[in-house]
Each structure stands twice: as C-alpha cells, then as structure tokens.
Amino acid sequence: MNSVSTQAKRPNSTLVKRRSSMPDRVGVLVFLIPCVQFVKIVLVGSLTGSDLLLLGLFVYLAFRKEIKIKTPAGKWFVILGLLWLASQCVTDIVRHSAFADYARGWSNIGITLIGFAVLYTLMYQQPRRLLLFGWGLVVGNVLLFFINPTPAMLGDESNAWKFAFAGSATLGVFLIASSKRCRGPWPVILSVIIGMINMVEGARSVGGVCLAVALYLVITRLSRAKGEEVSRFKTKTIVVLAASILIGVSAVLWSYGYAADAGVLGEEARHKYEEQSSGKYGVILGGRPELFATGPAIYDSPILGHGSWAREPLYIIEEHEALDLLGYEGSRFIDPEQIKEGLIPTHSYLFGAWVDSGILGAVFWGWVFVLTARGLMRVYPATAVLLPLMSYTAFSLLWEILFSPYGTQERLTFPYTLVIMMTCMGVMPAKAVRAVATSARRISRSRPKRIA
C-alpha cells in the first residue's frame, strides 16, 4: 500500500517541478512595465509607455475579473484615492479650471490608482516579481536618461547624478541587499556606502535616507537578536530611533555644509549652499522655499483647494518677500517666466494635493504617511528578506510626501512602494512565528504514535 501511494504521488511532484521550472511570463511583464517609461506620448499631458502598459493591463484584468485587493490597507488606499479623485473633480468644476489643467490633474490621480490595482494584483506577496520590477526601474531610469531625458537631467554632472543615476544606483544597491545571498551585516554596510556616495555627489536627501535605513536595519537586527516577544518596536526604541535619525541628519547636513563651504564639492555646490544657508533659518528653509507659497495658498482655501495645476502669481511674490525678510540671498530676483506661468510652487506630495484638490487630497497623503510610519515600527522576522528594499522605499516615501513634487515618474514608483510595504507587513511577526512553531510542536507531541 505504501509503495502504491508513493508511486501515485510521484507524477504530481514531477508536474509541480515542471511547472516551477517554467519561465514566469508575468515576471517578464512586470520587468518590462517600468522599462518602457522612456516612451512618451504628449496628448494634453504626457503619457509614458509604462502608463499605457498599465492601462492596457488594467482593462485586461478587469475584463477577466482578476483585479483583487485583499488587505484592509489596500482597500483603504482605493477608497481614499477615489475620494481624492472626486474632490479634485469637484474643485476643478467649481474653480473653472482649464481643460488642459484638469485633464492632467484627473489623469495623474487616476493612473496612480490604476497602477496600484495592477501592481497589487500582479506582485502582492510575490518577492521575486517585486525584485524584477525594481530592476526594471533601474534599467528604465537609465534608458530614460539616454533616450528621452527630462529637463532636470540635462544640467551639469551633479544634476545628472541627482536626477538620473542616484535613484537607479541606490535602488540597485538595495535590490542586491534584499537578495537571499546578501545576509549578515552586508545590507547595513551597503546602505552606508551608497549613502556616503550620494552625499558627496550632491544628492543630499537620498544620502540621508540611505544612512537612516542603515540605522534602522541595525536597530531591527538588535531587537531581533534579543528575542523580544513583540511584533512592534517599544516606545523607547522608537524615540531612540527618531532621535538618532535627527542627530544623524543634523551631523550629515553640517558635514555637507562644511565640505561645500570649503569648496571640496565644487564651486557650484559651494555657491548653492551659501545661497540656501544665507538666511535666518539656514538650509532648513532655504532648501525648501516653496513652503512660503504653499502655506498661504492652503490658508486661503483649506477645504476646496485651488484646482489642478493651480495658478496664482501672488503666492510666488509672497514666497520671495518672505525669503527677503529672512535674509536669504537672491530672493529679490523673480524669474519673469515663473510669474507668467503663475504655477503655485508646492514641492510636496501632501501640500501639492492640498493646494490642488483640498482637504481630501491631504487626508489621502496623511493616511499614506501614517501607514508608512507604522510599517517601519514593526519588528520583522528574518524571513522578511525584502526588509532592506522596503525600508529604503518607505523612508524615501516619508521624505517625498513632505518635500518632493508628485509627477509622472512618481505615479509609477509610489504604487510600487506601497505594494512592497504591504507585502512585508503581511509577513507573520516574530511573536506569531514562535507561537505557531510552539503550537505545532505541542500538537505533534500529543498525537498517538502509530503501531507498525
């Protein structure tokens, strides 16, 4: 009987092996999605090859009824995202926004939601596909620079590194750090190395994120090594982590300022740093002057917003007046082209959505910020191999929500970050892993032994 049953099982196991050895066609597709972002079609706004591929996949998956958002976090993302889109539509109708503006505003939000639905369906709890998509982003960013670069990429060498190669190189490092072969202290070492390279090359925010990730990975390893019966960091650990990051960021900014002021990083970096740090509050506000325009714009219309691609030259003038009062050099000069365009400067996912679509846009990004912060407060077990990649993309997202503009490339990378984070948050916490293992041992011991 035993031999017969064993023989009956063999064909099934062989079939499983054959299936596992087949190429993952979905994986190839996942890799191609970000690779074709260099293709651009200008209708009213810009659509990339990645946008078109995501739209096609969404129609295909929806027609086959295969779009599935399983987790509560994923469902809340869709609900709040739809409210953000509805709020933008209402605001544009009330504000009588131009067709070209609201077409871009609505499509920006819509493609974000479509991208999340597709990427979640294809990659949630699929570590291999998540890594393939990441490598597709690395290749796609390089192809974008050489084939169809953005205006920001066409500046000097520091701009090329900051806007093209910094993201690709850093993401590639963390993809390597998230592979099964890169274990032990290597993820921390790689985080520090790429962080210092970014700082030297002028990508300060990316470098600071890398160093924050290195510290986070160290604390995670220490908490895991202690064998604490918890699935989340203790309040004391969170406070220490936050304080350490703040101290580390301050030290990095001081070191960068000293090097730039001494001319070690080049003449242009020295001039830029002197201008940004010349005012009362130094580089903290000098590096993000858009806040002086965003604040008054939100204050004037906190609930409804100003509409897609909101334009009002008065806020630009107020920004420069505030900088001048605080003593920042060059604040009296206003670019005539900027005044003519009149676009309200925001330079923030959160504040940009608040200015354009009102309070519901801010609610969406506030929820994303809290979700991301909560995702970083967990103690992940060793089975969470994507932790280096997740922590890098999560810390980057926290920074970008506050200090970066949301645009064409972000509506591709942002859903990817959320799917990575939700995948890691779905990994069983260390406490639960030990509880399941203990329960399994007890069950096996309590079973009566069979008599041969």
C-alpha positions in Angstrom: 0.0 0.0 0.0 2.7 2.4 0.9 4.6 1.7 -2.3 1.5 2.2 -4.4 0.6 5.5 -2.6 4.2 6.7 -3.1 4.1 5.9 -6.8 0.8 7.7 -7.1 2.3 10.8 -5.6 5.3 10.9 -7.9 3.6 12.2 -11.1 2.1 15.1 -9.1 5.5 16.1 -7.7 7.1 15.8 -11.2 4.3 18.1 -12.5 5.0 20.6 -9.8 8.7 20.6 -10.6 8.0 21.1 -14.3 5.6 24.0 -13.6 8.1 25.6 -11.2 10.8 25.4 -13.9 8.7 27.1 -16.5 9.6 30.8 -17.1 7.5 33.3 -15.2 5.8 35.1 -18.0 4.2 37.5 -15.6 7.6 38.2 -14.1 8.9 39.2 -17.6 5.9 41.5 -18.0 6.5 43.0 -14.6 10.1 43.8 -15.6 9.0 45.4 -18.8 6.4 47.8 -17.2 9.0 50.3 -15.8 11.5 49.7 -18.6 9.3 51.4 -21.3 8.9 54.6 -19.3 11.2 56.4 -21.8 8.4 56.3 -24.4 6.4 59.5 -24.1 3.2 60.5 -25.9 2.0 64.1 -25.5 -1.7 64.5 -25.8 -2.9 67.0 -23.2 -0.3 66.0 -20.7 2.4 63.3 -21.0 1.7 59.6 -21.0 4.7 57.2 -20.8 5.0 53.7 -22.1 4.6 52.5 -18.6 1.3 54.4 -18.2 -0.1 52.9 -21.4 1.0 49.4 -20.4 -0.6 49.7 -17.0 -3.8 51.0 -18.6 -3.9 48.0 -21.0 -3.3 45.6 -18.2 -5.9 47.1 -16.1 -8.6 46.8 -18.8 -7.5 43.1 -19.4 -7.5 42.2 -15.7 -10.8 44.0 -15.1 -12.4 42.3 -18.1 -11.3 38.9 -16.7 -12.4 40.0 -13.2 -8.9 39.3 -11.8 -8.4 42.7 -10.0 -8.2 41.7 -6.3 -7.4 43.9 -3.4 -7.3 41.6 -0.4 -5.9 43.5 2.5 -7.7 46.2 4.5 -4.8 48.7 3.8 -5.2 48.1 0.1 -8.9 48.7 0.3 -8.5 51.9 2.2 -6.0 53.0 -0.3 -8.5 52.6 -3.1 -11.3 54.3 -1.1 -9.3 57.3 0.0 -7.8 57.6 -3.5 -11.2 57.7 -5.1 -12.3 60.4 -2.6 -9.1 62.3 -3.6 -10.1 62.0 -7.3 -13.7 63.0 -6.6 -12.5 66.0 -4.6 -10.2 67.1 -7.5 -13.1 66.8 -10.0 -15.4 69.0 -7.8 -12.7 71.6 -7.2 -11.9 71.9 -10.9 -15.6 72.3 -11.7 -16.1 75.0 -9.1 -12.8 76.8 -9.9 -13.4 76.6 -13.7 -10.0 75.0 -14.3 -8.8 75.0 -17.9 -9.3 71.7 -19.8 -5.5 71.1 -20.2 -5.1 71.5 -16.4 -7.9 69.3 -15.1 -7.2 66.7 -17.7 -3.7 66.3 -16.4 -4.8 66.5 -12.8 -7.5 63.8 -13.1 -5.3 61.5 -15.2 -2.5 61.9 -12.6 -4.7 60.6 -9.8 -6.5 58.1 -12.0 -3.3 56.5 -13.3 -1.9 56.3 -9.7 -5.0 54.2 -8.7 -4.9 52.1 -11.8 -1.2 51.4 -11.3 -1.7 50.4 -7.7 -4.5 48.0 -8.7 -2.4 46.3 -11.4 0.8 46.1 -9.4 -1.0 44.9 -6.3 -2.7 42.1 -8.4 0.5 41.0 -10.1 3.0 41.4 -7.3 1.5 41.4 -3.8 3.3 38.7 -1.8 5.5 37.9 -4.8 9.0 38.8 -3.7 10.6 37.7 -6.9 8.3 39.9 -9.0 8.9 42.8 -6.7 12.6 42.5 -7.2 12.1 42.1 -11.0 10.0 45.3 -11.1 12.8 47.1 -9.1 15.4 46.0 -11.6 13.1 47.2 -14.4 13.0 50.6 -12.7 16.8 50.7 -12.6 17.1 49.8 -16.3 14.1 52.1 -17.2 15.7 55.1 -15.4 19.0 54.7 -17.3 17.1 54.3 -20.6 15.1 57.4 -19.8 18.3 59.4 -19.3 19.9 58.3 -22.6 16.8 58.2 -24.8 14.3 60.8 -23.6 15.8 62.7 -20.6 13.8 65.2 -18.6 14.9 68.9 -18.4 16.3 68.4 -14.9 18.6 65.7 -16.2 20.2 67.9 -18.9 22.0 70.2 -16.5 25.5 69.7 -15.1 27.1 66.5 -13.9 25.6 66.8 -10.3 22.1 67.1 -11.8 22.7 64.0 -13.9 23.6 62.0 -10.8 20.9 63.5 -8.6 18.0 63.2 -11.1 19.1 60.1 -13.0 21.8 57.9 -11.7 21.3 58.4 -7.9 17.9 56.8 -7.9 19.0 53.9 -10.2 22.3 53.2 -8.4 20.7 53.4 -4.9 17.7 51.2 -5.8 20.1 48.7 -7.4 22.1 48.5 -4.2 19.1 47.9 -2.1 17.8 45.3 -4.5 21.1 43.5 -4.1 20.8 43.9 -0.3 17.4 42.3 -0.4 18.6 39.1 -2.1 18.9 35.9 -0.2 22.7 35.8 -0.7 23.2 39.2 0.9 22.9 38.4 4.6 24.6 39.3 7.9 25.9 42.9 8.2 26.2 43.4 4.4 22.8 45.3 4.0 24.0 47.8 6.6 27.4 48.2 5.0 26.0 48.7 1.6 23.5 51.3 2.9 26.3 53.3 4.4 28.5 53.2 1.3 25.8 54.3 -1.1 24.6 56.9 1.3 28.1 58.5 1.5 28.4 58.4 -2.3 25.1 60.2 -2.7 26.2 62.9 -0.2 29.5 63.5 -2.0 27.7 63.7 -5.4 25.2 66.3 -4.1 22.1 64.0 -3.7 21.7 65.0 0.0 18.2 63.8 0.6 18.9 60.3 -1.0 22.1 60.1 1.0 20.3 61.0 4.2 17.7 58.3 3.5 20.3 55.7 3.0 22.0 56.5 6.3 18.6 56.4 8.1 18.0 53.0 6.6 21.4 51.7 7.8 20.5 52.8 11.4 17.0 51.3 11.1 18.5 47.9 9.9 20.9 47.9 12.8 18.2 48.5 15.4 16.0 45.9 13.7 18.8 43.3 14.0 19.4 44.2 17.6 15.7 43.9 18.5 15.5 40.6 16.7 18.7 39.2 18.4 17.3 40.0 21.8 14.4 37.6 21.1 11.9 40.0 22.5 8.3 38.7 22.4 7.0 41.7 20.5 5.9 42.4 16.9 6.4 46.2 17.2 9.2 48.4 18.4 8.8 49.6 22.0 8.1 53.3 22.5 11.6 53.7 24.0 13.1 52.2 20.8 11.0 54.4 18.6 12.1 57.5 20.5 15.7 56.5 20.3 15.5 55.7 16.6 13.8 59.1 15.8 16.3 61.0 17.9 19.2 59.1 16.3 17.9 59.9 12.8 17.5 63.6 13.7 21.0 63.7 15.2 22.4 61.9 12.2 20.7 64.1 9.7 22.0 67.2 11.6 25.5 65.8 11.5 25.3 64.9 7.8 24.0 68.4 7.0 26.7 70.0 9.0 29.4 67.8 7.3 27.9 68.6 3.9 27.8 72.3 4.6 31.4 72.3 5.8 32.6 70.4 2.7 30.6 72.6 0.4 31.7 75.8 2.0 35.3 74.7 1.8 34.9 74.1 -1.9 35.5 70.3 -1.6 32.3 69.6 -3.5 33.0 72.1 -6.3 32.3 75.8 -6.9 28.7 75.3 -7.9 27.8 73.3 -4.8 29.6 76.0 -2.7 27.6 78.8 -4.3 24.3 76.9 -4.0 24.9 76.1 -0.3 25.8 79.7 0.6 22.6 81.0 -1.0 20.4 78.4 0.7 22.0 78.9 4.1 22.3 82.7 4.0 19.0 83.4 5.8 17.9 83.3 9.4 16.9 79.6 9.4 19.7 78.3 7.2 19.4 75.5 4.7 16.3 74.0 6.5 14.0 76.6 4.9 16.4 77.9 2.3 16.4 74.5 0.6 12.6 74.3 0.5 11.4 77.9 -0.1 8.2 76.7 -1.7 6.8 76.4 1.8 6.4 80.2 1.9 4.0 79.9 -1.1 2.2 76.7 -0.1 1.2 77.9 3.4 -0.7 81.0 2.3 -2.4 79.0 -0.6 -3.6 76.4 1.9 -4.7 79.0 4.4 -6.8 80.8 1.7 -8.7 77.6 0.6 -8.1 74.7 3.0 -11.3 72.7 2.2 -11.9 73.2 -1.5 -8.4 73.8 -2.9 -7.4 75.9 -6.0 -7.8 73.3 -8.8 -5.4 71.2 -10.9 -2.1 72.9 -11.7 -3.3 75.8 -9.7 -2.0 79.2 -10.8 -1.7 82.4 -8.8 1.4 84.7 -9.2 0.6 86.4 -5.9 1.8 83.4 -3.9 5.1 83.4 -5.8 5.6 87.0 -4.9 4.8 86.3 -1.2 7.4 83.5 -1.2 10.1 85.8 -2.4 9.1 88.5 0.1 9.2 86.1 3.0 12.7 84.9 1.9 13.9 88.5 1.6 12.6 89.3 5.1 14.5 86.3 6.5 17.7 87.5 4.8 18.2 84.9 2.0 20.4 86.0 -0.8 18.9 86.2 -4.3 15.3 86.3 -3.0 14.6 89.7 -4.7 15.1 88.3 -8.1 11.9 86.7 -9.6 12.0 84.8 -12.8 9.6 86.6 -15.3 8.7 83.2 -16.8 7.7 81.9 -13.4 5.4 84.8 -12.9 4.0 84.5 -16.3 3.2 80.8 -15.8 1.9 81.6 -12.3 2.0 77.9 -11.1 1.8 77.8 -7.3 5.0 76.1 -6.1 4.4 73.2 -3.6 7.2 70.7 -3.9 5.4 68.2 -1.7 3.0 65.3 -2.3 0.9 66.3 0.7 0.9 70.1 0.2 0.6 69.8 -3.5 -2.6 67.7 -3.2 -3.9 70.0 -0.5 -3.4 73.1 -2.7 -4.9 71.4 -5.8 -7.7 69.3 -4.5 -8.4 70.5 -1.0 -8.6 68.7 2.3 -9.4 65.2 0.9 -6.1 65.2 -1.0 -4.3 66.0 2.3 -6.3 63.2 4.0 -5.1 60.7 1.4 -1.5 61.6 1.8 -1.7 61.9 5.5 -3.1 58.4 5.7 -0.3 57.1 3.5 2.3 58.8 5.7 0.8 57.2 8.9 0.6 53.8 7.2 4.3 54.0 6.1 5.4 55.1 9.5 3.5 52.2 11.1 5.1 49.8 8.7 8.5 50.9 9.9 7.6 50.5 13.6 7.4 46.7 13.3 10.0 44.1 14.3 10.2 42.0 11.2 11.4 38.4 11.4 14.4 37.1 9.4 12.0 35.7 6.8 11.3 39.2 5.6 14.1 39.2 3.0 12.7 42.4 1.4 13.3 44.4 4.5 16.3 46.5 3.1 14.3 47.4 0.0 11.1 48.1 2.0 12.9 50.3 4.5 14.6 52.3 1.7 11.5 52.9 -0.3 9.5 53.6 2.9 11.9 56.2 4.3 12.1 57.7 0.8 8.3 57.9 0.6 8.1 59.7 4.0 10.6 62.3 2.8 8.9 62.7 -0.6 5.4 63.1 0.9 6.7 66.2 2.7 9.4 67.6 0.4 9.1 66.3 -3.2 6.7 67.1 -6.1 4.4 64.4 -7.4 4.8 63.8 -11.1 4.9 61.3 -14.0 7.6 59.0 -12.6 6.2 59.1 -9.1 2.9 57.6 -10.1 4.9 54.6 -11.1 7.2 54.3 -8.1 4.7 55.2 -5.4 2.3 52.3 -6.0 5.4 50.0 -6.2 6.5 51.2 -2.8 3.0 50.6 -1.3 2.9 47.0 -2.6 6.4 46.3 -1.2 5.4 47.6 2.2 2.0 45.8 2.3 3.9 42.6 1.3 6.3 43.0 4.2 3.5 43.9 6.6 1.8 40.7 5.6 4.8 38.6 6.9 4.0 36.9 10.1 5.5 38.9 13.1 8.3 37.2 15.1 5.9 36.7 18.1 3.4 34.9 15.9 6.0 32.8 14.2 7.2 31.5 17.6 3.6 30.9 18.7 2.8 28.9 15.6 6.0 26.8 16.0 5.3 26.1 19.7 1.7 25.1 18.8 2.9 22.8 16.1 5.4 21.1 18.4 2.7 20.6 21.1 0.3 19.0 18.5 2.9 16.7 17.2 3.8 15.5 20.7 0.1 14.9 21.6 -0.6 12.7 18.6 -0.6 9.0 19.4 2.1 7.0 17.7 1.1 4.5 15.0 1.9 0.9 15.6 3.8 -0.6 12.7 
